[in-house]
Amino acid sequence: MELSGDELAGVVDLFGGLTRGELGRAVEELAFKRGADHDPAALDDAVADARASYHLVAVDAAAGESEATAAADADLLVAGPVAFPTLPEGATDLPHILDVPEREVDRETAGEAAHEQLQTDAIAAAREGDSDRAAALLDVCYDLEAWAPVDTDEFRDRLDDV
């Protein structure tokens, strides 16, 4: 079963954020409900693509729950600045199926995590001279500034040069 970046964002947004393992269980449940095949490797690829496109952003798990719980899984995935979270068919039942706490990650915390990732990606795109990636990241800059209280001027300048 394939899910788009917006659908993955919709699933994590349903809970306020999910660890990677929890997202895997959620997608497995959705596949079961639909009678579809669940391919963990395909999900890994979809999550990686969603993170690269900023549909999902990884934040420190402590941002959404107690430190005792957070220690088991270092990252919490939240809907990112380019996402239009969309619930896939059957997803509304997930809170009743999964034993996952509802979380609240403030936009400032998520914005800082996305800002740090954007810095890393912008530097890599500039070093590699990857104009396609630079153009995509330039769009992310504008989305990120509208989504969270961060400034991306330095990245836009660097990406414009590519």
VMD Tcl script that draws the C-alpha trace (Angstrom):
set ca {
  {0.00 0.00 0.00}
  {1.44 3.33 -1.05}
  {0.73 6.58 0.77}
  {1.61 10.05 -0.44}
  {3.56 12.55 1.64}
  {0.29 14.35 2.42}
  {-1.31 11.09 3.55}
  {1.65 10.24 5.79}
  {1.40 13.75 7.21}
  {-2.31 13.19 7.80}
  {-1.63 10.02 9.78}
  {1.00 11.62 12.02}
  {-1.12 14.76 12.40}
  {-4.02 12.64 13.64}
  {-1.95 11.95 16.78}
  {0.00 15.22 16.87}
  {3.12 13.22 15.97}
  {4.27 9.62 15.76}
  {7.58 7.86 16.18}
  {8.81 5.99 13.13}
  {7.78 2.69 14.70}
  {4.31 3.96 15.52}
  {3.86 5.24 11.98}
  {4.86 1.81 10.70}
  {2.23 0.14 12.90}
  {-0.39 2.69 11.78}
  {0.31 2.02 8.11}
  {0.31 -1.73 8.74}
  {-3.14 -1.39 10.35}
  {-4.39 0.66 7.41}
  {-3.14 -1.97 4.98}
  {-4.86 -4.70 7.01}
  {-8.14 -2.74 7.07}
  {-7.95 -2.30 3.29}
  {-6.91 -5.87 2.59}
  {-3.76 -4.50 0.94}
  {-0.17 -5.65 1.14}
  {2.11 -3.91 3.60}
  {5.67 -3.51 2.38}
  {7.90 -2.12 5.18}
  {10.70 -1.33 2.69}
  {8.32 0.70 0.53}
  {7.15 2.54 3.64}
  {10.77 3.30 4.56}
  {11.23 4.81 1.10}
  {7.98 6.79 1.37}
  {8.95 8.18 4.78}
  {12.42 9.11 3.50}
  {10.85 10.87 0.50}
  {8.33 12.66 2.75}
  {11.13 13.87 4.99}
  {13.23 15.00 2.01}
  {10.27 16.93 0.61}
  {9.39 18.40 4.05}
  {5.99 16.72 4.19}
  {7.29 15.21 7.43}
  {9.69 16.77 9.91}
  {11.53 14.87 12.64}
  {11.65 16.54 16.06}
  {13.10 15.33 19.34}
  {10.53 12.99 20.88}
  {10.81 14.85 24.18}
  {8.98 17.73 22.48}
  {5.77 15.71 22.43}
  {5.86 13.59 25.58}
  {7.64 12.78 28.79}
  {11.36 12.03 28.74}
  {10.81 8.50 30.07}
  {8.65 7.64 27.07}
  {10.74 9.65 24.63}
  {13.96 7.80 25.39}
  {12.72 4.70 23.57}
  {12.53 6.46 20.21}
  {14.61 9.59 19.53}
  {12.51 11.20 16.78}
  {8.89 12.16 16.53}
  {7.54 12.72 13.02}
  {5.14 15.64 12.58}
  {3.41 17.12 9.55}
  {5.84 19.48 7.84}
  {5.65 22.90 6.21}
  {4.79 21.72 2.69}
  {2.19 19.16 3.78}
  {-1.52 19.37 3.26}
  {-2.33 16.60 5.75}
  {-4.87 14.26 4.23}
  {-6.35 11.28 6.05}
  {-6.17 8.10 4.01}
  {-9.25 5.89 3.87}
  {-9.79 4.18 7.23}
  {-7.36 6.39 9.16}
  {-10.01 7.88 11.45}
  {-10.16 4.53 13.27}
  {-6.42 4.51 14.08}
  {-6.70 6.29 17.46}
  {-9.08 3.51 18.56}
  {-6.78 0.76 17.28}
  {-3.31 1.93 18.30}
  {-2.20 2.50 21.85}
  {-0.47 5.78 21.08}
  {-0.80 8.92 23.16}
  {-2.05 12.10 21.56}
  {0.83 14.55 21.40}
  {1.22 18.25 21.04}
  {4.35 19.66 19.44}
  {4.40 23.43 19.21}
  {5.03 24.99 15.81}
  {8.14 26.79 17.04}
  {9.83 23.51 18.03}
  {8.85 21.84 14.75}
  {9.95 24.94 12.84}
  {13.40 24.88 14.43}
  {13.80 21.21 13.53}
  {12.79 21.92 9.93}
  {15.12 24.95 9.88}
  {18.08 22.79 10.98}
  {17.28 20.19 8.32}
  {16.91 22.91 5.69}
  {20.33 24.27 6.61}
  {21.89 20.84 6.11}
  {20.05 20.29 2.83}
  {20.85 23.77 1.50}
  {24.56 23.34 2.21}
  {24.54 19.93 0.49}
  {22.69 21.27 -2.57}
  {25.11 24.20 -2.83}
  {28.18 21.98 -2.48}
  {26.89 19.57 -5.11}
  {25.69 22.35 -7.42}
  {22.32 20.59 -7.58}
  {20.11 23.27 -9.15}
  {16.97 21.09 -9.12}
  {17.29 20.38 -5.39}
  {18.16 24.03 -4.74}
  {14.99 25.16 -6.53}
  {12.87 22.72 -4.51}
  {14.50 23.87 -1.26}
  {13.93 27.49 -2.20}
  {10.20 26.73 -2.30}
  {10.52 25.04 1.08}
  {12.07 28.24 2.47}
  {8.93 30.21 1.70}
  {6.64 27.49 3.01}
  {8.69 27.16 6.19}
  {8.60 30.90 6.94}
  {4.82 30.91 6.51}
  {4.49 27.80 8.68}
  {6.74 28.64 11.64}
  {8.50 31.65 13.16}
  {11.87 31.10 11.45}
  {13.98 33.13 9.04}
  {15.44 31.47 5.96}
  {17.08 34.49 4.28}
  {20.57 33.01 4.53}
  {19.41 29.78 2.87}
  {17.54 31.58 0.10}
  {20.67 33.57 -0.77}
  {22.78 30.41 -0.87}
  {20.18 28.52 -2.90}
  {19.69 31.42 -5.35}
  {23.40 31.24 -6.10}
  {23.10 27.59 -7.13}
}
mol new
graphics top color blue
foreach p $ca { graphics top sphere $p radius 0.5 }
foreach p [lrange $ca 0 end-1] q [lrange $ca 1 end] { graphics top cylinder $p $q radius 0.2 }
display resetview
